[in-house]
Each structure stands twice: as C-alpha cells, then as structure tokens.
C-alpha cells in the first residue's frame, strides 16, 4: 500500500474549484494507495516519474520514485510516496507538464510546496 500526499496549495485549489465534488476527487486521488500503478505515465526526470490521473476534463499530476513504481510488485510498494503536485484542464495541459519538469530539473521533488 503506497502513501498518497496532496500538497497544500493543490488541496486548496481543488476545494475552491470543485466545491461539493471535491470529496469525490480526493477519494479518486487516494485510490492510488491501493493501486499505485494507476494513471498515465508522462515521463521521467532524474529518476522521478511524472504521471497523471484524469477526472472529467481535468488532469491531476503526481510524482513518484520512477524505479520503485516500475520494478516493485504491489506488495513491495508500501514505502512509495505518491505526491500530487498540480492540476490542469485540457487547455493548459502541456504548460503544466513543462512546469513540473522544470521544477524537477532545477530543484528536485522537494520543490513542490
């Protein structure tokens, strides 16, 4: 069972944008604890995988240790941290992915707060 973390700014953005639906979205994001291989793989930056999870027309981006998520079985993924860092709609999808890559290149996975 993996551990899911949603950064504070993204949690606030979800509550502000979706209001009543925010509980459904948070439940979707935390469903990765049981199935951490879920989501579309977008690329690797310095050993950190970037993946996305869709909800209607919105995408939620999370990062994880790329090596662990590819190689380990689901039982071994207990120490894996999946960190949700950004959200976008279809229009700003590529811009958001590029922003995540730049942060990972310059600062690393600790650059998200």
Secondary structure, DSSP 8 states (H G I E B T S, - for coil): --EEEE-HHHHHHHHHHHGGGHHHHHHHHHGGGT-TT-SEEEEEETTEEEEEEEETTEEEEEEEEHHHHHHS-GGGGGG-EEEEEEEEESTTHHHHHHHHHHHHHHT-GGG--
